[in-house]
Amino acid sequence: MIVAFALIFLIGKAAGVFGKSSDSQISFSNEIEVPNLVGQPQNVAETMCEKKQLKLEVESEKASDKAAGTIIEQKTKAGKKVKKNTVIKVVISSGPEKITIQSVEGMDEDAAKKALIKQGFTSKNITVTSEYSSDVESGKATRTDPAEGTEVSADSKITLYISKGEKQPDKVSVPPIVGMYVNDAVSTLNANRLSDGGTSSEEYSDDYAEGMIIRQSKDAGTKVTEGTSISYVVSKGPKPADQVTLTGKTLGDAISALNARNLTYTEVDIDSAEPSGKVVKVDPGEGTSVDVGTAITLYVSNGSQASSGSDSNNSGSNNSGNNSNNGNNTGN
């Protein structure tokens, strides 16, 4: 009988008639394996927990080399069996650590790089370049980019600038400006990165018209520093000849005076009471300033009126004498 009962029990258990106890069934159905959340973005980790009927809770944030919001630590280890609705606490990344860049100005290149690495930056993220500086001596650090005082992440790229010293102005060739008018010369100087030094003086010139440049302070083709001032001498045109008093002079004396002043002349004979060969008047008139080479017209007495006047006087005397003789004759 006992054997038969035992047999029936075993068959019934195998068929599931007697089943498991309620306690053991609840325990089996509530045990959930905790998933591995490390390395997952927070939103993905939350979805993973929901599917497992677990809850996710961010316990804290910590700087790391992982992107912000990434799970970097979980308090309940992955693979552990837990009950439904268990809260899985995690630590998420706040991103790389923030660093406030400190000044490295004035340090040599090696020291500046070491100072940046000590601040928390990596050597591979530091790029060195050079620039001219009038304030920092050659070979020393001038600045960083981003600039000092800027707060950046530890994985940021930093450009370190090293001074090449003060930039020396370029040398440029002086252009020819002789023969140009001033406005054209100024434009030419500016186009060649030179400064207009202005008119240093003015001189008379037979070769260059008034307003043209006669000479320049630096010869054309000379190499000078960029921005050098170039001054120049400007023509006042041909020098005016000095006029002298020519009226009353003999033709020969007048010609000599004109030759001495590089003037030419044209002779015109006119009737005049002045003795023959005397200059009666000139054109242009005396006192007028004229250019060198100007032809002066000399009006020279031919003495014709001087002879007529003399003959008239002689005729009057003779007539008077004759009349007197006639009177005497008449008296007789």
RANOR-V378823 format. One record per pair of residues at least 24 apart in sequence whose C-alpha atoms are under 6 Angstrom apart, sorted by the first residue. I is the first residue (numbers start at 1). J is the second residue. D is the distance in whole Angstrom. If there is no record, write none. Layout:
i=I j=J d=D
i=I j=J d=D
This chain:
i=30 j=83 d=5
i=30 j=84 d=6
i=31 j=81 d=5
i=31 j=82 d=5
i=31 j=83 d=5
i=32 j=81 d=5
i=32 j=82 d=5
i=32 j=83 d=6
i=33 j=79 d=5
i=33 j=80 d=5
i=33 j=81 d=4
i=34 j=78 d=5
i=34 j=79 d=5
i=34 j=80 d=5
i=35 j=78 d=5
i=36 j=78 d=5
i=38 j=71 d=5
i=38 j=72 d=5
i=38 j=73 d=6
i=39 j=70 d=6
i=39 j=71 d=5
i=39 j=72 d=6
i=40 j=70 d=6
i=40 j=71 d=6
i=41 j=69 d=6
i=41 j=70 d=4
i=42 j=69 d=6
i=42 j=70 d=6
i=53 j=84 d=6
i=53 j=85 d=6
i=54 j=84 d=6
i=54 j=85 d=4
i=54 j=86 d=5
i=55 j=85 d=6
i=55 j=86 d=6
i=55 j=87 d=5
i=55 j=88 d=6
i=56 j=87 d=6
i=56 j=88 d=5
i=57 j=89 d=5
i=58 j=89 d=6
i=58 j=90 d=5
i=58 j=91 d=6
i=59 j=89 d=6
i=59 j=90 d=6
i=59 j=91 d=6
i=60 j=91 d=5
i=61 j=91 d=6
i=61 j=92 d=5
i=61 j=93 d=6
i=61 j=94 d=6
i=62 j=93 d=5
i=62 j=94 d=5
i=63 j=93 d=6
i=63 j=94 d=5
i=63 j=95 d=5
i=63 j=96 d=5
i=63 j=97 d=5
i=64 j=93 d=6
i=64 j=95 d=5
i=64 j=96 d=5
i=65 j=96 d=5
i=66 j=95 d=6
i=67 j=95 d=5
i=68 j=93 d=5
i=68 j=94 d=4
i=68 j=95 d=4
i=69 j=93 d=5
i=96 j=153 d=5
i=96 j=154 d=6
i=97 j=153 d=5
i=97 j=154 d=5
i=98 j=152 d=5
i=98 j=153 d=4
i=98 j=154 d=6
i=99 j=151 d=5
i=99 j=152 d=5
i=99 j=153 d=6
i=100 j=149 d=6
i=100 j=150 d=5
i=100 j=151 d=4
i=101 j=148 d=5
i=101 j=149 d=5
i=101 j=150 d=6
i=102 j=148 d=5
i=103 j=148 d=5
i=105 j=141 d=5
i=105 j=142 d=5
i=105 j=143 d=6
i=106 j=140 d=5
i=106 j=141 d=5
i=107 j=140 d=5
i=107 j=141 d=5
i=108 j=139 d=6
i=108 j=140 d=4
i=108 j=141 d=6
i=120 j=154 d=6
i=121 j=154 d=5
i=125 j=157 d=5
i=126 j=158 d=5
i=126 j=159 d=6
i=127 j=159 d=5
i=127 j=160 d=6
i=128 j=159 d=6
i=128 j=160 d=5
i=129 j=161 d=5
i=130 j=161 d=5
i=130 j=162 d=5
i=130 j=163 d=6
i=131 j=163 d=5
i=131 j=164 d=6
i=132 j=163 d=6
i=132 j=164 d=5
i=132 j=165 d=5
i=132 j=166 d=5
i=132 j=167 d=6
i=133 j=163 d=6
i=133 j=165 d=5
i=133 j=166 d=5
i=134 j=166 d=4
i=137 j=165 d=5
i=138 j=163 d=5
i=138 j=164 d=5
i=138 j=165 d=4
i=139 j=163 d=5
i=169 j=226 d=6
i=170 j=225 d=6
i=170 j=226 d=5
i=171 j=223 d=6
i=171 j=224 d=5
i=171 j=225 d=5
i=171 j=226 d=6
i=172 j=223 d=5
i=172 j=224 d=6
i=172 j=226 d=6
i=173 j=221 d=5
i=173 j=222 d=6
i=173 j=223 d=5
i=174 j=220 d=5
i=174 j=221 d=5
i=174 j=222 d=5
i=175 j=220 d=5
i=176 j=220 d=5
i=178 j=213 d=5
i=178 j=214 d=5
i=178 j=215 d=6
i=179 j=212 d=6
i=179 j=213 d=5
i=180 j=212 d=5
i=180 j=213 d=6
i=181 j=211 d=6
i=181 j=212 d=4
i=193 j=226 d=6
i=193 j=227 d=6
i=194 j=226 d=6
i=194 j=227 d=4
i=194 j=228 d=5
i=195 j=227 d=5
i=195 j=228 d=6
i=195 j=229 d=4
i=196 j=229 d=5
i=196 j=230 d=6
i=197 j=229 d=5
i=197 j=230 d=5
i=197 j=231 d=4
i=198 j=231 d=5
i=199 j=231 d=6
i=199 j=232 d=5
i=199 j=233 d=6
i=200 j=231 d=6
i=200 j=232 d=6
i=200 j=233 d=6
i=201 j=233 d=5
i=202 j=233 d=5
i=202 j=234 d=5
i=202 j=235 d=6
i=203 j=235 d=5
i=203 j=236 d=5
i=204 j=235 d=6
i=204 j=236 d=5
i=204 j=237 d=5
i=204 j=238 d=5
i=204 j=239 d=5
i=205 j=235 d=6
i=205 j=237 d=5
i=205 j=238 d=5
i=206 j=238 d=5
i=209 j=237 d=5
i=210 j=235 d=5
i=210 j=236 d=4
i=210 j=237 d=4
i=211 j=235 d=5
i=238 j=291 d=6
i=240 j=289 d=6
i=240 j=290 d=5
i=240 j=291 d=4
i=240 j=292 d=6
i=241 j=290 d=5
i=241 j=291 d=6
i=241 j=292 d=5
i=243 j=287 d=6
i=247 j=279 d=5
i=247 j=280 d=5
i=247 j=281 d=5
i=248 j=278 d=6
i=248 j=279 d=5
i=249 j=278 d=6
i=249 j=279 d=6
i=250 j=277 d=6
i=250 j=278 d=4
i=250 j=279 d=6
i=251 j=277 d=6
i=251 j=278 d=6
i=262 j=292 d=6
i=262 j=293 d=6
i=263 j=292 d=6
i=263 j=293 d=5
i=263 j=294 d=5
i=264 j=295 d=4
i=265 j=295 d=5
i=265 j=296 d=4
i=265 j=297 d=6
i=266 j=297 d=5
i=266 j=298 d=6
i=267 j=297 d=6
i=267 j=298 d=5
i=268 j=299 d=5
i=268 j=300 d=6
i=269 j=299 d=6
i=269 j=300 d=5
i=269 j=301 d=6
i=269 j=302 d=6
i=270 j=300 d=6
i=270 j=301 d=5
i=270 j=302 d=6
i=271 j=301 d=6
i=271 j=302 d=6
i=271 j=304 d=6
i=272 j=301 d=5
i=272 j=303 d=6
i=272 j=305 d=5
i=273 j=305 d=5
i=273 j=306 d=4
i=275 j=303 d=5
i=276 j=301 d=5
i=276 j=302 d=5
i=276 j=303 d=4
i=277 j=301 d=6
